[in-house]
Amino acid sequence: MILLLSALAAATIPQLNGHLIRPSNACYVISRATPDGLKQIGTMRQTVKRLKHGGAEALEIATHQQISNPKGEINLTDTYLVRRKDLRPIAYRSAMGGKPTVELSFTENGVTGTKQVKGETVTVDQRFERPTWDANIWGSLMGALPLKAGTSYSVPSFQYADGLGETTFKVVGEEMIDTPKGRERAWVIDSHRDPARVARYFISKKTRQELGYQAMGFKQSLSNTCPKPV
C-alpha cells in the first residue's frame, strides 16, 4: 500500500522539460507601487547558460539584483545549477554584497549545506521523499511546464528559509506584453507557495522566457537597463 501511494503521488507531479529553456541574457526593471504611481527602485540581470556537470547537460541560471531600499542598497546575487532535462536542482548559492549567505548541494534524496541566520552559520540537512525542485526558481520552472489554458500544476519544492512545501502554478489566461523588442504574447500564470502571497507572472508563449511579474505592490518588466557588474 505504501508503494502504491508513493507511485500515485509521483504521478501527480507535472513533467518539466528543461530543453524548452533557452540560453539568454535579460535585463529587468523593478518598480514599486506608490501613491504617485509606479516608482523604479532597481534593476536585475538574469543569465541562462548551458554547460556540463558530471558529464550531464545542465543549466546555470544566475540573477543579480541591485535595489534602492530605505534601509540601504541591496546587492544580491543568486546562482542556480540545475539539470537541463527537468530543472531538478544540483546546487544553489546566494551572496549579499559579495558575502556568501546560502550554499546548498542537492541530490536525488535531499539537500545539504549552510545558510546565514542573524550572523550565525546554520546547517541545512533535509531529506526528500519525492522529486523536489528549488522553490526560489519560478520563471524558468514555469517555462518548463506543459503550459495549457486553464491548467494548474503543483510542484514539490524546497526553500532554504521555509523548508519543504508545494509551489502552485495556475494558467489564468493570455496577454500581450510590451518588451524592448516589441509586443509579445504571454501565458499569464498565478503562482504561490503561500495562497496569501500570489504572484502573477508573464511567460512568453514563443520562447518560454520570463517577461515579468506583478506581486504585492511590486512589478518587474523587461528593459534595456541592467545592473552594473560588481
Biotite code that builds the C-alpha atoms (Angstrom):
import biotite.structure as struc

atoms = struc.array([
    struc.Atom([0.000, 0.000, 0.000], chain_id="A", res_id=1, res_name="MET", atom_name="CA", element="C"),
    struc.Atom([2.821, 2.425, 0.848], chain_id="A", res_id=2, res_name="ILE", atom_name="CA", element="C"),
    struc.Atom([4.469, 1.772, -2.519], chain_id="A", res_id=3, res_name="LEU", atom_name="CA", element="C"),
    struc.Atom([1.144, 2.322, -4.301], chain_id="A", res_id=4, res_name="LEU", atom_name="CA", element="C"),
    struc.Atom([0.534, 5.633, -2.540], chain_id="A", res_id=5, res_name="LEU", atom_name="CA", element="C"),
    struc.Atom([4.081, 6.774, -3.363], chain_id="A", res_id=6, res_name="SER", atom_name="CA", element="C"),
    struc.Atom([3.577, 5.896, -7.022], chain_id="A", res_id=7, res_name="ALA", atom_name="CA", element="C"),
    struc.Atom([0.259, 7.783, -7.144], chain_id="A", res_id=8, res_name="LEU", atom_name="CA", element="C"),
    struc.Atom([1.854, 10.833, -5.521], chain_id="A", res_id=9, res_name="ALA", atom_name="CA", element="C"),
    struc.Atom([4.732, 10.807, -8.012], chain_id="A", res_id=10, res_name="ALA", atom_name="CA", element="C"),
    struc.Atom([2.251, 10.518, -10.898], chain_id="A", res_id=11, res_name="ALA", atom_name="CA", element="C"),
    struc.Atom([0.651, 13.845, -9.970], chain_id="A", res_id=12, res_name="THR", atom_name="CA", element="C"),
    struc.Atom([3.918, 15.760, -10.387], chain_id="A", res_id=13, res_name="ILE", atom_name="CA", element="C"),
    struc.Atom([3.958, 17.501, -13.804], chain_id="A", res_id=14, res_name="PRO", atom_name="CA", element="C"),
    struc.Atom([6.627, 16.676, -16.352], chain_id="A", res_id=15, res_name="GLN", atom_name="CA", element="C"),
    struc.Atom([9.068, 19.576, -16.684], chain_id="A", res_id=16, res_name="LEU", atom_name="CA", element="C"),
    struc.Atom([11.004, 19.932, -19.931], chain_id="A", res_id=17, res_name="ASN", atom_name="CA", element="C"),
    struc.Atom([14.173, 21.938, -19.325], chain_id="A", res_id=18, res_name="GLY", atom_name="CA", element="C"),
    struc.Atom([15.054, 21.791, -23.028], chain_id="A", res_id=19, res_name="HIS", atom_name="CA", element="C"),
    struc.Atom([12.399, 24.498, -23.542], chain_id="A", res_id=20, res_name="LEU", atom_name="CA", element="C"),
    struc.Atom([14.579, 26.960, -21.602], chain_id="A", res_id=21, res_name="ILE", atom_name="CA", element="C"),
    struc.Atom([16.951, 28.786, -23.935], chain_id="A", res_id=22, res_name="ARG", atom_name="CA", element="C"),
    struc.Atom([20.265, 30.485, -23.123], chain_id="A", res_id=23, res_name="PRO", atom_name="CA", element="C"),
    struc.Atom([19.618, 34.178, -22.521], chain_id="A", res_id=24, res_name="SER", atom_name="CA", element="C"),
    struc.Atom([20.923, 37.431, -21.092], chain_id="A", res_id=25, res_name="ASN", atom_name="CA", element="C"),
    struc.Atom([17.999, 39.577, -19.982], chain_id="A", res_id=26, res_name="ALA", atom_name="CA", element="C"),
    struc.Atom([17.604, 42.882, -18.154], chain_id="A", res_id=27, res_name="CYS", atom_name="CA", element="C"),
    struc.Atom([14.638, 43.864, -15.990], chain_id="A", res_id=28, res_name="TYR", atom_name="CA", element="C"),
    struc.Atom([13.421, 46.995, -14.209], chain_id="A", res_id=29, res_name="VAL", atom_name="CA", element="C"),
    struc.Atom([11.974, 46.538, -10.714], chain_id="A", res_id=30, res_name="ILE", atom_name="CA", element="C"),
    struc.Atom([9.266, 49.009, -9.666], chain_id="A", res_id=31, res_name="SER", atom_name="CA", element="C"),
    struc.Atom([7.132, 49.558, -6.575], chain_id="A", res_id=32, res_name="ARG", atom_name="CA", element="C"),
    struc.Atom([3.625, 50.986, -6.356], chain_id="A", res_id=33, res_name="ALA", atom_name="CA", element="C"),
    struc.Atom([3.429, 54.397, -4.634], chain_id="A", res_id=34, res_name="THR", atom_name="CA", element="C"),
    struc.Atom([0.607, 56.959, -4.198], chain_id="A", res_id=35, res_name="PRO", atom_name="CA", element="C"),
    struc.Atom([2.093, 58.732, -7.228], chain_id="A", res_id=36, res_name="ASP", atom_name="CA", element="C"),
    struc.Atom([2.237, 55.599, -9.367], chain_id="A", res_id=37, res_name="GLY", atom_name="CA", element="C"),
    struc.Atom([4.987, 53.072, -10.071], chain_id="A", res_id=38, res_name="LEU", atom_name="CA", element="C"),
    struc.Atom([8.473, 54.103, -8.956], chain_id="A", res_id=39, res_name="LYS", atom_name="CA", element="C"),
    struc.Atom([11.610, 52.379, -10.242], chain_id="A", res_id=40, res_name="GLN", atom_name="CA", element="C"),
    struc.Atom([13.640, 51.051, -7.320], chain_id="A", res_id=41, res_name="ILE", atom_name="CA", element="C"),
    struc.Atom([16.131, 48.740, -9.001], chain_id="A", res_id=42, res_name="GLY", atom_name="CA", element="C"),
    struc.Atom([17.250, 46.511, -11.821], chain_id="A", res_id=43, res_name="THR", atom_name="CA", element="C"),
    struc.Atom([18.019, 42.845, -12.342], chain_id="A", res_id=44, res_name="MET", atom_name="CA", element="C"),
    struc.Atom([20.130, 40.916, -14.827], chain_id="A", res_id=45, res_name="ARG", atom_name="CA", element="C"),
    struc.Atom([19.371, 37.253, -15.469], chain_id="A", res_id=46, res_name="GLN", atom_name="CA", element="C"),
    struc.Atom([21.604, 34.954, -17.498], chain_id="A", res_id=47, res_name="THR", atom_name="CA", element="C"),
    struc.Atom([20.911, 31.374, -18.521], chain_id="A", res_id=48, res_name="VAL", atom_name="CA", element="C"),
    struc.Atom([23.833, 29.251, -19.734], chain_id="A", res_id=49, res_name="LYS", atom_name="CA", element="C"),
    struc.Atom([24.129, 25.658, -20.925], chain_id="A", res_id=50, res_name="ARG", atom_name="CA", element="C"),
    struc.Atom([27.047, 23.659, -19.535], chain_id="A", res_id=51, res_name="LEU", atom_name="CA", element="C"),
    struc.Atom([28.145, 20.196, -18.447], chain_id="A", res_id=52, res_name="LYS", atom_name="CA", element="C"),
    struc.Atom([28.104, 18.966, -14.855], chain_id="A", res_id=53, res_name="HIS", atom_name="CA", element="C"),
    struc.Atom([29.372, 15.499, -14.055], chain_id="A", res_id=54, res_name="GLY", atom_name="CA", element="C"),
    struc.Atom([29.151, 14.645, -17.743], chain_id="A", res_id=55, res_name="GLY", atom_name="CA", element="C"),
    struc.Atom([25.451, 15.544, -17.951], chain_id="A", res_id=56, res_name="ALA", atom_name="CA", element="C"),
    struc.Atom([23.747, 18.553, -19.515], chain_id="A", res_id=57, res_name="GLU", atom_name="CA", element="C"),
    struc.Atom([22.927, 21.322, -17.044], chain_id="A", res_id=58, res_name="ALA", atom_name="CA", element="C"),
    struc.Atom([21.776, 24.927, -16.906], chain_id="A", res_id=59, res_name="LEU", atom_name="CA", element="C"),
    struc.Atom([23.246, 27.741, -14.849], chain_id="A", res_id=60, res_name="GLU", atom_name="CA", element="C"),
    struc.Atom([20.649, 30.385, -14.009], chain_id="A", res_id=61, res_name="ILE", atom_name="CA", element="C"),
    struc.Atom([22.175, 33.485, -12.422], chain_id="A", res_id=62, res_name="ALA", atom_name="CA", element="C"),
    struc.Atom([20.475, 36.660, -11.220], chain_id="A", res_id=63, res_name="THR", atom_name="CA", element="C"),
    struc.Atom([21.945, 39.929, -9.982], chain_id="A", res_id=64, res_name="HIS", atom_name="CA", element="C"),
    struc.Atom([19.626, 42.435, -8.299], chain_id="A", res_id=65, res_name="GLN", atom_name="CA", element="C"),
    struc.Atom([20.504, 45.992, -7.326], chain_id="A", res_id=66, res_name="GLN", atom_name="CA", element="C"),
    struc.Atom([17.715, 47.685, -5.376], chain_id="A", res_id=67, res_name="ILE", atom_name="CA", element="C"),
    struc.Atom([17.432, 51.010, -3.558], chain_id="A", res_id=68, res_name="SER", atom_name="CA", element="C"),
    struc.Atom([15.894, 50.480, -0.129], chain_id="A", res_id=69, res_name="ASN", atom_name="CA", element="C"),
    struc.Atom([15.120, 52.969, 2.675], chain_id="A", res_id=70, res_name="PRO", atom_name="CA", element="C"),
    struc.Atom([17.421, 50.900, 4.889], chain_id="A", res_id=71, res_name="LYS", atom_name="CA", element="C"),
    struc.Atom([20.254, 50.877, 2.333], chain_id="A", res_id=72, res_name="GLY", atom_name="CA", element="C"),
    struc.Atom([21.280, 49.468, -1.021], chain_id="A", res_id=73, res_name="GLU", atom_name="CA", element="C"),
    struc.Atom([20.611, 45.794, -1.792], chain_id="A", res_id=74, res_name="ILE", atom_name="CA", element="C"),
    struc.Atom([23.167, 43.992, -3.970], chain_id="A", res_id=75, res_name="ASN", atom_name="CA", element="C"),
    struc.Atom([22.021, 40.388, -4.270], chain_id="A", res_id=76, res_name="LEU", atom_name="CA", element="C"),
    struc.Atom([23.358, 37.604, -6.487], chain_id="A", res_id=77, res_name="THR", atom_name="CA", element="C"),
    struc.Atom([21.840, 34.138, -6.803], chain_id="A", res_id=78, res_name="ASP", atom_name="CA", element="C"),
    struc.Atom([23.236, 31.257, -8.847], chain_id="A", res_id=79, res_name="THR", atom_name="CA", element="C"),
    struc.Atom([21.308, 28.059, -9.557], chain_id="A", res_id=80, res_name="TYR", atom_name="CA", element="C"),
    struc.Atom([22.767, 24.928, -11.145], chain_id="A", res_id=81, res_name="LEU", atom_name="CA", element="C"),
    struc.Atom([20.044, 22.590, -12.409], chain_id="A", res_id=82, res_name="VAL", atom_name="CA", element="C"),
    struc.Atom([19.694, 19.523, -14.603], chain_id="A", res_id=83, res_name="ARG", atom_name="CA", element="C"),
    struc.Atom([18.843, 20.619, -18.103], chain_id="A", res_id=84, res_name="ARG", atom_name="CA", element="C"),
    struc.Atom([16.361, 17.837, -18.788], chain_id="A", res_id=85, res_name="LYS", atom_name="CA", element="C"),
    struc.Atom([13.933, 18.685, -15.981], chain_id="A", res_id=86, res_name="ASP", atom_name="CA", element="C"),
    struc.Atom([15.418, 21.584, -13.927], chain_id="A", res_id=87, res_name="LEU", atom_name="CA", element="C"),
    struc.Atom([15.924, 19.409, -10.854], chain_id="A", res_id=88, res_name="ARG", atom_name="CA", element="C"),
    struc.Atom([18.375, 21.306, -8.592], chain_id="A", res_id=89, res_name="PRO", atom_name="CA", element="C"),
    struc.Atom([22.075, 20.458, -8.308], chain_id="A", res_id=90, res_name="ILE", atom_name="CA", element="C"),
    struc.Atom([23.410, 23.446, -6.369], chain_id="A", res_id=91, res_name="ALA", atom_name="CA", element="C"),
    struc.Atom([22.415, 26.902, -5.197], chain_id="A", res_id=92, res_name="TYR", atom_name="CA", element="C"),
    struc.Atom([24.403, 29.770, -3.771], chain_id="A", res_id=93, res_name="ARG", atom_name="CA", element="C"),
    struc.Atom([23.439, 33.288, -2.760], chain_id="A", res_id=94, res_name="SER", atom_name="CA", element="C"),
    struc.Atom([25.503, 36.302, -1.782], chain_id="A", res_id=95, res_name="ALA", atom_name="CA", element="C"),
    struc.Atom([24.571, 39.709, -0.380], chain_id="A", res_id=96, res_name="MET", atom_name="CA", element="C"),
    struc.Atom([27.050, 42.476, -1.077], chain_id="A", res_id=97, res_name="GLY", atom_name="CA", element="C"),
    struc.Atom([29.583, 39.867, -2.217], chain_id="A", res_id=98, res_name="GLY", atom_name="CA", element="C"),
    struc.Atom([29.358, 37.883, 1.038], chain_id="A", res_id=99, res_name="LYS", atom_name="CA", element="C"),
    struc.Atom([28.007, 34.295, 0.767], chain_id="A", res_id=100, res_name="PRO", atom_name="CA", element="C"),
    struc.Atom([24.735, 33.782, 2.650], chain_id="A", res_id=101, res_name="THR", atom_name="CA", element="C"),
    struc.Atom([23.479, 30.422, 1.333], chain_id="A", res_id=102, res_name="VAL", atom_name="CA", element="C"),
    struc.Atom([25.381, 27.459, -0.138], chain_id="A", res_id=103, res_name="GLU", atom_name="CA", element="C"),
    struc.Atom([23.428, 24.282, -0.929], chain_id="A", res_id=104, res_name="LEU", atom_name="CA", element="C"),
    struc.Atom([24.120, 20.978, -2.687], chain_id="A", res_id=105, res_name="SER", atom_name="CA", element="C"),
    struc.Atom([21.223, 18.810, -3.874], chain_id="A", res_id=106, res_name="PHE", atom_name="CA", element="C"),
    struc.Atom([20.947, 15.079, -4.589], chain_id="A", res_id=107, res_name="THR", atom_name="CA", element="C"),
    struc.Atom([18.004, 12.928, -5.653], chain_id="A", res_id=108, res_name="GLU", atom_name="CA", element="C"),
    struc.Atom([17.235, 12.316, -1.977], chain_id="A", res_id=109, res_name="ASN", atom_name="CA", element="C"),
    struc.Atom([17.846, 15.637, -0.258], chain_id="A", res_id=110, res_name="GLY", atom_name="CA", element="C"),
    struc.Atom([19.814, 18.833, 0.240], chain_id="A", res_id=111, res_name="VAL", atom_name="CA", element="C"),
    struc.Atom([22.713, 19.786, 2.494], chain_id="A", res_id=112, res_name="THR", atom_name="CA", element="C"),
    struc.Atom([24.660, 22.983, 3.052], chain_id="A", res_id=113, res_name="GLY", atom_name="CA", element="C"),
    struc.Atom([24.694, 26.153, 5.125], chain_id="A", res_id=114, res_name="THR", atom_name="CA", element="C"),
    struc.Atom([22.808, 29.425, 5.464], chain_id="A", res_id=115, res_name="LYS", atom_name="CA", element="C"),
    struc.Atom([23.392, 32.597, 7.440], chain_id="A", res_id=116, res_name="GLN", atom_name="CA", element="C"),
    struc.Atom([20.757, 33.437, 10.064], chain_id="A", res_id=117, res_name="VAL", atom_name="CA", element="C"),
    struc.Atom([21.272, 36.642, 12.095], chain_id="A", res_id=118, res_name="LYS", atom_name="CA", element="C"),
    struc.Atom([25.021, 36.443, 11.551], chain_id="A", res_id=119, res_name="GLY", atom_name="CA", element="C"),
    struc.Atom([25.270, 32.770, 12.525], chain_id="A", res_id=120, res_name="GLU", atom_name="CA", element="C"),
    struc.Atom([26.061, 29.851, 10.201], chain_id="A", res_id=121, res_name="THR", atom_name="CA", element="C"),
    struc.Atom([23.236, 27.295, 10.310], chain_id="A", res_id=122, res_name="VAL", atom_name="CA", element="C"),
    struc.Atom([23.454, 23.792, 8.831], chain_id="A", res_id=123, res_name="THR", atom_name="CA", element="C"),
    struc.Atom([20.876, 22.701, 6.244], chain_id="A", res_id=124, res_name="VAL", atom_name="CA", element="C"),
    struc.Atom([20.156, 18.957, 6.033], chain_id="A", res_id=125, res_name="ASP", atom_name="CA", element="C"),
    struc.Atom([16.791, 17.912, 4.588], chain_id="A", res_id=126, res_name="GLN", atom_name="CA", element="C"),
    struc.Atom([15.757, 14.589, 3.054], chain_id="A", res_id=127, res_name="ARG", atom_name="CA", element="C"),
    struc.Atom([13.319, 14.375, 0.138], chain_id="A", res_id=128, res_name="PHE", atom_name="CA", element="C"),
    struc.Atom([10.665, 11.669, -0.105], chain_id="A", res_id=129, res_name="GLU", atom_name="CA", element="C"),
    struc.Atom([9.820, 12.520, -3.725], chain_id="A", res_id=130, res_name="ARG", atom_name="CA", element="C"),
    struc.Atom([11.232, 14.565, -6.629], chain_id="A", res_id=131, res_name="PRO", atom_name="CA", element="C"),
    struc.Atom([11.688, 18.133, -5.356], chain_id="A", res_id=132, res_name="THR", atom_name="CA", element="C"),
    struc.Atom([12.616, 21.428, -7.027], chain_id="A", res_id=133, res_name="TRP", atom_name="CA", element="C"),
    struc.Atom([14.241, 24.637, -5.770], chain_id="A", res_id=134, res_name="ASP", atom_name="CA", element="C"),
    struc.Atom([11.406, 26.970, -4.700], chain_id="A", res_id=135, res_name="ALA", atom_name="CA", element="C"),
    struc.Atom([13.486, 30.068, -5.463], chain_id="A", res_id=136, res_name="ASN", atom_name="CA", element="C"),
    struc.Atom([13.256, 29.459, -9.226], chain_id="A", res_id=137, res_name="ILE", atom_name="CA", element="C"),
    struc.Atom([9.845, 30.424, -10.552], chain_id="A", res_id=138, res_name="TRP", atom_name="CA", element="C"),
    struc.Atom([10.099, 31.909, -14.046], chain_id="A", res_id=139, res_name="GLY", atom_name="CA", element="C"),
    struc.Atom([12.223, 29.127, -15.521], chain_id="A", res_id=140, res_name="SER", atom_name="CA", element="C"),
    struc.Atom([10.145, 26.443, -13.798], chain_id="A", res_id=141, res_name="LEU", atom_name="CA", element="C"),
    struc.Atom([7.001, 27.889, -15.363], chain_id="A", res_id=142, res_name="MET", atom_name="CA", element="C"),
    struc.Atom([8.637, 27.969, -18.771], chain_id="A", res_id=143, res_name="GLY", atom_name="CA", element="C"),
    struc.Atom([9.452, 24.265, -18.476], chain_id="A", res_id=144, res_name="ALA", atom_name="CA", element="C"),
    struc.Atom([5.889, 23.220, -17.568], chain_id="A", res_id=145, res_name="LEU", atom_name="CA", element="C"),
    struc.Atom([3.496, 21.750, -20.185], chain_id="A", res_id=146, res_name="PRO", atom_name="CA", element="C"),
    struc.Atom([1.521, 25.011, -20.192], chain_id="A", res_id=147, res_name="LEU", atom_name="CA", element="C"),
    struc.Atom([-2.086, 24.966, -21.415], chain_id="A", res_id=148, res_name="LYS", atom_name="CA", element="C"),
    struc.Atom([-5.014, 27.311, -20.857], chain_id="A", res_id=149, res_name="ALA", atom_name="CA", element="C"),
    struc.Atom([-6.901, 26.635, -17.632], chain_id="A", res_id=150, res_name="GLY", atom_name="CA", element="C"),
    struc.Atom([-4.397, 24.162, -16.203], chain_id="A", res_id=151, res_name="THR", atom_name="CA", element="C"),
    struc.Atom([-2.926, 24.130, -12.701], chain_id="A", res_id=152, res_name="SER", atom_name="CA", element="C"),
    struc.Atom([0.272, 22.472, -11.520], chain_id="A", res_id=153, res_name="TYR", atom_name="CA", element="C"),
    struc.Atom([1.648, 21.659, -8.078], chain_id="A", res_id=154, res_name="SER", atom_name="CA", element="C"),
    struc.Atom([5.412, 21.175, -7.827], chain_id="A", res_id=155, res_name="VAL", atom_name="CA", element="C"),
    struc.Atom([7.091, 19.801, -4.657], chain_id="A", res_id=156, res_name="PRO", atom_name="CA", element="C"),
    struc.Atom([9.677, 22.367, -3.629], chain_id="A", res_id=157, res_name="SER", atom_name="CA", element="C"),
    struc.Atom([12.302, 23.279, -1.038], chain_id="A", res_id=158, res_name="PHE", atom_name="CA", element="C"),
    struc.Atom([13.071, 26.816, 0.112], chain_id="A", res_id=159, res_name="GLN", atom_name="CA", element="C"),
    struc.Atom([16.118, 27.329, 2.326], chain_id="A", res_id=160, res_name="TYR", atom_name="CA", element="C"),
    struc.Atom([14.236, 29.580, 4.772], chain_id="A", res_id=161, res_name="ALA", atom_name="CA", element="C"),
    struc.Atom([10.828, 27.844, 4.774], chain_id="A", res_id=162, res_name="ASP", atom_name="CA", element="C"),
    struc.Atom([11.693, 24.192, 4.138], chain_id="A", res_id=163, res_name="GLY", atom_name="CA", element="C"),
    struc.Atom([9.578, 21.728, 2.163], chain_id="A", res_id=164, res_name="LEU", atom_name="CA", element="C"),
    struc.Atom([6.293, 22.711, 0.546], chain_id="A", res_id=165, res_name="GLY", atom_name="CA", element="C"),
    struc.Atom([4.355, 22.935, -2.701], chain_id="A", res_id=166, res_name="GLU", atom_name="CA", element="C"),
    struc.Atom([4.651, 25.610, -5.369], chain_id="A", res_id=167, res_name="THR", atom_name="CA", element="C"),
    struc.Atom([1.419, 26.069, -7.311], chain_id="A", res_id=168, res_name="THR", atom_name="CA", element="C"),
    struc.Atom([1.211, 27.443, -10.855], chain_id="A", res_id=169, res_name="PHE", atom_name="CA", element="C"),
    struc.Atom([-2.180, 28.203, -12.438], chain_id="A", res_id=170, res_name="LYS", atom_name="CA", element="C"),
    struc.Atom([-2.538, 29.334, -16.061], chain_id="A", res_id=171, res_name="VAL", atom_name="CA", element="C"),
    struc.Atom([-5.237, 32.036, -15.911], chain_id="A", res_id=172, res_name="VAL", atom_name="CA", element="C"),
    struc.Atom([-5.061, 33.384, -19.456], chain_id="A", res_id=173, res_name="GLY", atom_name="CA", element="C"),
    struc.Atom([-3.001, 35.073, -22.152], chain_id="A", res_id=174, res_name="GLU", atom_name="CA", element="C"),
    struc.Atom([-1.904, 38.681, -22.627], chain_id="A", res_id=175, res_name="GLU", atom_name="CA", element="C"),
    struc.Atom([0.142, 40.834, -24.991], chain_id="A", res_id=176, res_name="MET", atom_name="CA", element="C"),
    struc.Atom([3.180, 42.197, -23.109], chain_id="A", res_id=177, res_name="ILE", atom_name="CA", element="C"),
    struc.Atom([5.324, 45.172, -24.117], chain_id="A", res_id=178, res_name="ASP", atom_name="CA", element="C"),
    struc.Atom([9.049, 44.342, -24.344], chain_id="A", res_id=179, res_name="THR", atom_name="CA", element="C"),
    struc.Atom([12.095, 46.259, -25.654], chain_id="A", res_id=180, res_name="PRO", atom_name="CA", element="C"),
    struc.Atom([11.805, 44.206, -28.855], chain_id="A", res_id=181, res_name="LYS", atom_name="CA", element="C"),
    struc.Atom([8.071, 44.750, -29.321], chain_id="A", res_id=182, res_name="GLY", atom_name="CA", element="C"),
    struc.Atom([4.842, 43.223, -28.064], chain_id="A", res_id=183, res_name="ARG", atom_name="CA", element="C"),
    struc.Atom([4.838, 39.528, -27.275], chain_id="A", res_id=184, res_name="GLU", atom_name="CA", element="C"),
    struc.Atom([2.045, 37.110, -26.404], chain_id="A", res_id=185, res_name="ARG", atom_name="CA", element="C"),
    struc.Atom([2.455, 35.548, -22.975], chain_id="A", res_id=186, res_name="ALA", atom_name="CA", element="C"),
    struc.Atom([0.880, 32.984, -20.715], chain_id="A", res_id=187, res_name="TRP", atom_name="CA", element="C"),
    struc.Atom([-0.494, 34.652, -17.571], chain_id="A", res_id=188, res_name="VAL", atom_name="CA", element="C"),
    struc.Atom([0.294, 32.457, -14.562], chain_id="A", res_id=189, res_name="ILE", atom_name="CA", element="C"),
    struc.Atom([-0.646, 32.943, -10.912], chain_id="A", res_id=190, res_name="ASP", atom_name="CA", element="C"),
    struc.Atom([1.966, 31.379, -8.630], chain_id="A", res_id=191, res_name="SER", atom_name="CA", element="C"),
    struc.Atom([2.384, 30.862, -4.908], chain_id="A", res_id=192, res_name="HIS", atom_name="CA", element="C"),
    struc.Atom([3.693, 28.741, -2.062], chain_id="A", res_id=193, res_name="ARG", atom_name="CA", element="C"),
    struc.Atom([1.510, 30.694, 0.369], chain_id="A", res_id=194, res_name="ASP", atom_name="CA", element="C"),
    struc.Atom([-2.035, 31.357, -1.002], chain_id="A", res_id=195, res_name="PRO", atom_name="CA", element="C"),
    struc.Atom([-1.955, 34.745, 0.758], chain_id="A", res_id=196, res_name="ALA", atom_name="CA", element="C"),
    struc.Atom([1.047, 35.809, -1.355], chain_id="A", res_id=197, res_name="ARG", atom_name="CA", element="C"),
    struc.Atom([0.184, 35.235, -5.007], chain_id="A", res_id=198, res_name="VAL", atom_name="CA", element="C"),
    struc.Atom([2.490, 36.489, -7.771], chain_id="A", res_id=199, res_name="ALA", atom_name="CA", element="C"),
    struc.Atom([1.335, 36.928, -11.381], chain_id="A", res_id=200, res_name="ARG", atom_name="CA", element="C"),
    struc.Atom([3.965, 36.001, -13.980], chain_id="A", res_id=201, res_name="TYR", atom_name="CA", element="C"),
    struc.Atom([4.076, 36.523, -17.735], chain_id="A", res_id=202, res_name="PHE", atom_name="CA", element="C"),
    struc.Atom([5.840, 33.748, -19.681], chain_id="A", res_id=203, res_name="ILE", atom_name="CA", element="C"),
    struc.Atom([6.454, 34.084, -23.416], chain_id="A", res_id=204, res_name="SER", atom_name="CA", element="C"),
    struc.Atom([4.463, 31.574, -25.432], chain_id="A", res_id=205, res_name="LYS", atom_name="CA", element="C"),
    struc.Atom([7.146, 31.605, -28.136], chain_id="A", res_id=206, res_name="LYS", atom_name="CA", element="C"),
    struc.Atom([10.417, 31.429, -26.191], chain_id="A", res_id=207, res_name="THR", atom_name="CA", element="C"),
    struc.Atom([9.259, 30.439, -22.659], chain_id="A", res_id=208, res_name="ARG", atom_name="CA", element="C"),
    struc.Atom([11.252, 33.404, -21.317], chain_id="A", res_id=209, res_name="GLN", atom_name="CA", element="C"),
    struc.Atom([10.023, 35.242, -18.231], chain_id="A", res_id=210, res_name="GLU", atom_name="CA", element="C"),
    struc.Atom([8.713, 38.625, -19.442], chain_id="A", res_id=211, res_name="LEU", atom_name="CA", element="C"),
    struc.Atom([7.934, 39.978, -15.991], chain_id="A", res_id=212, res_name="GLY", atom_name="CA", element="C"),
    struc.Atom([5.750, 39.673, -12.915], chain_id="A", res_id=213, res_name="TYR", atom_name="CA", element="C"),
    struc.Atom([3.477, 41.578, -10.523], chain_id="A", res_id=214, res_name="GLN", atom_name="CA", element="C"),
    struc.Atom([3.327, 40.777, -6.800], chain_id="A", res_id=215, res_name="ALA", atom_name="CA", element="C"),
    struc.Atom([2.489, 42.531, -3.532], chain_id="A", res_id=216, res_name="MET", atom_name="CA", element="C"),
    struc.Atom([2.792, 46.028, -4.991], chain_id="A", res_id=217, res_name="GLY", atom_name="CA", element="C"),
    struc.Atom([5.957, 45.272, -6.965], chain_id="A", res_id=218, res_name="PHE", atom_name="CA", element="C"),
    struc.Atom([6.422, 44.901, -10.710], chain_id="A", res_id=219, res_name="LYS", atom_name="CA", element="C"),
    struc.Atom([9.290, 43.567, -12.792], chain_id="A", res_id=220, res_name="GLN", atom_name="CA", element="C"),
    struc.Atom([9.474, 44.034, -16.553], chain_id="A", res_id=221, res_name="SER", atom_name="CA", element="C"),
    struc.Atom([11.983, 43.549, -19.358], chain_id="A", res_id=222, res_name="LEU", atom_name="CA", element="C"),
    struc.Atom([14.240, 46.524, -20.001], chain_id="A", res_id=223, res_name="SER", atom_name="CA", element="C"),
    struc.Atom([17.372, 47.616, -21.825], chain_id="A", res_id=224, res_name="ASN", atom_name="CA", element="C"),
    struc.Atom([18.915, 48.599, -18.477], chain_id="A", res_id=225, res_name="THR", atom_name="CA", element="C"),
    struc.Atom([20.900, 46.136, -16.343], chain_id="A", res_id=226, res_name="CYS", atom_name="CA", element="C"),
    struc.Atom([22.746, 46.365, -13.017], chain_id="A", res_id=227, res_name="PRO", atom_name="CA", element="C"),
    struc.Atom([26.349, 47.372, -13.232], chain_id="A", res_id=228, res_name="LYS", atom_name="CA", element="C"),
    struc.Atom([28.793, 44.456, -12.711], chain_id="A", res_id=229, res_name="PRO", atom_name="CA", element="C"),
    struc.Atom([30.056, 44.058, -9.136], chain_id="A", res_id=230, res_name="VAL", atom_name="CA", element="C"),
])
